[in-house]
Structure formats: C-alpha cells, structure tokens
C-alpha cells in the first residue's frame, strides 16, 4: 500500500545517485513529488510510456491555468520556435556521456517536452521557452514496503531576470494547483493501466 504521495523534501531527489545530477549543475531544483504509482523494480518503462502518451486531461483550476498560460505564451511570444530547445538553448543531450546517448526515451505527446535520456531507474525530458529551460525528471525509487514508485522532480534554469520573476509568480499556482493535479492525473492513469 503506497501512503507517501505528494510533495517531498528536496533531499528525496538530491540524495539519490541520479545521472541527472551531473548534467544539470547550473539548474535549480524547484520541487519533488511522490507519484501514486506503486509497482515493481522494473516498472519505470510502463510509467514513461503512460506519461509519453499523455496523462489525460486536466480539469478545473489546473485546466484554466494551463489555458491561460498557453494563451499568454502566444500573445507575448514566450513559446515561439526561436525560444525552444535547439534554438535559444542547446539540448541537454549535448551534455550526455557516451553510454546514455543511445537511450533518449520517448517525447511527450501532450506538452512540448523532449526526452533527454532513459535508464532503468530514471527518465529526463526538457523544455525551453522565453522564460525558462526546465527538466522534468522521473525517478523510480524503492519504498519502505519493498515495492517501488515514481518520483517527479522539476529542475529549472530561468532565463534572466524575467525568467526568475516569472518562476516566482507561478510558484504558488504550481505548488497548490497544477502539480497536485498532475500527480493525481498520473495516479489515475496508472490505476487505469493496471486494470
């Protein structure tokens, strides 16, 4: 029975021997979340496939916030092609050691996140726009009951003063509305795929 879900202390990510640490020393850890995805030691691939296919639809306040964000991005050019990975910033794939180059993993269908690498215990995907270069890191961690579960960390490198102000402005909405909704969505998808 998985009981520890929700926001975790930063050490839940920083204390793990993740490969991502060596790739993003210039990024800041924004937050860490336990995912309601109880499974066995080899189930990260199942979670990655689920997330790449899209976790389903947001509802309520989270849906409204995403719609507002994408609309503002169109109006102000925050998400224009010249602001993305490969244009404004180099992909983190350029930082990969040779043994990870052949393991990119899938890109996400629902949001413009591009996979960086996939191993048996971690997956990283990145996104860049005018405000930030961000990484979603999914780790697969053991639980006290002998099982495993997913853990999501968000790492960010804001783009200048505007990016720092933007991240500060959205932080309360992310922590109170968006990320909890995403965690619930991932959990519902996990339950459906297990049924």
N, C-alpha and C positions, 0 to 999 in steps of 0.2 A: 504494500500500500504506500503510495507516494504522498507524503504530507508536506514536504518543504518546497512549496512553489511560491513564486512572487519575486520581489526584489531581494537581491543578496548583497552582502558587503563586497567591496572591490577585491578583497583577498580571495574570494571564491574563484576569481579569474587569475589574479596576479600570482597566486601560489601554485598554480598548475604549470607543468612543464610544456606549455603550448609552443608550437613552432611559430605562431603568430608574433610572439614577443620580439623575436629577432628582426621581424620585418617592419614593425611599426614603432620604433623607439621615439619617433617625432610625433606620435599621435597620443591623445589623452583618452583614458578610459572614462567614458561617460556614465555607464551603468552596467549592471549584471543582473540577469533574470533567470530564475529556475523555471524550466519548462515542464508542464504536466504531461510528460511523455515517458512513462515507465516502460522499461524494456530490458533487453539482454545486452551483453557486451558488444554484439555485432550489429546493433540496430541503428547506428548513425545514418547509414546509407538510406534506410527507409525514411527517416526524418528529412534528410536532404531532398529526396525525391518528392516527398509531400510538399515541402516548402517551395521547391523549384516550380512545381505545378500550380502554385498559388494556394494560400491558406483559406481561401473562401472570401466572403465579403464582410467588410466592416459594417457595423450598424450604429445608429445613434450619433452620439457626440464625436466618436472617432471618425466615422464616415464624413461628418460635416467638416471636421478639421482637415482631413485629407483633401476634400474637395476645395476648401478654401486655399490650402497650401498650393495645390496644383494650379488653381486659377491665378493666384498671386505670382507664381512662377512664370506663367505665360505672359501676364501683363508686364512684369519687370525684367523678363529675360533671364531669370535665375537658372533655368534649365535648358538654355539654348545649347545647340550642339558644340559650340566652341568652349563651353564651360565643363564639359564632361571628361571622364577618364580617357586618356589618349589625346586630349586637346589641351585643356587647362592644366591638367596634372598627368604625369606618367603613371601607368598602371603599376600596382604593387607586384604584378607578375615579373616586372623587370628586376625586382629585388630577390626573387626566389632562388634558393640554391638548386643545383642541378637535379637533385633527387626529387624535387617537387614539381619540376617543370612539366612533366607528363601527366599531372593529376589535377587538372583545373576544376573538375566538377561542373555541374550544370548552372547556367544562368537562371535568374528568377523570371518567371513569366509576368507576375502581377506588378512588379516595381522594377525600375531600371538598375538593378544590382547585377554586376558582372562577377562571376566566380573567379577567385584567385587561386585557391588550391583546396584539395580534399584529401584527407588521410582517413585512417580507420577511427580516429578519435576527434578530429576537428575539421571544420569547413569554414572558409572565409570568403566573403563576397564584398565588393566595393562599389561605391557610387561617388560621383563628384558632380558638383554644380557650382554656381557662383558663390554660395555661402560656405561650403564645407567639402572636404574629402572625408568620407566615412567608411568604416568597415563594420559589417555585421559578422561576428564570429560565433559559430555554433560549436560548442564542445560537447563531448559525450563523456559523462562523469559517473563514477560508481556512487551508489547510495548506501547509507548505513545498513539497509535491509538486505544487501547483497545483490541488488539489481543495478540498473543504470538509468540515467535520464539525460535529456538535453539541457544545455545551459547556454543562454544567449548573452553575449557582451557586445556593446556598441562602443567603438573607438572612433574618435573624431580628430580632425586637423582643420580647425576653422580657417577660412580664407580672410586673413587680415582682421581689422577692427570691425568691419561689417559682419563678418562671419562669427566673431566672438559675441557681438551684440545679438545676432540672430539666434545663436545657440542658447544664450542666456534667456532670451524672450520665450523660446518654445519649451525650455526645460520643464516648467510646471505642467504644461499640457501633455508632454511626453510621459512624464512620470505618473500623472494622475489619470490620464485618459487613454492615450494612444498605445503605450507599451503594455499596460494591463489588458487592453482589448486584443492586442496582437498575441499575447501569451494565451488568453482564453481561446482565440481562434485556432492557434496551433494545437492546443489541447483537444478541441473539438474535432479537428482534422485527424489527430492521432487516434482518438476513440473510434471515429468512423472507419479508418483504415484497419483497425484491429477487429472490427465487427465482421 
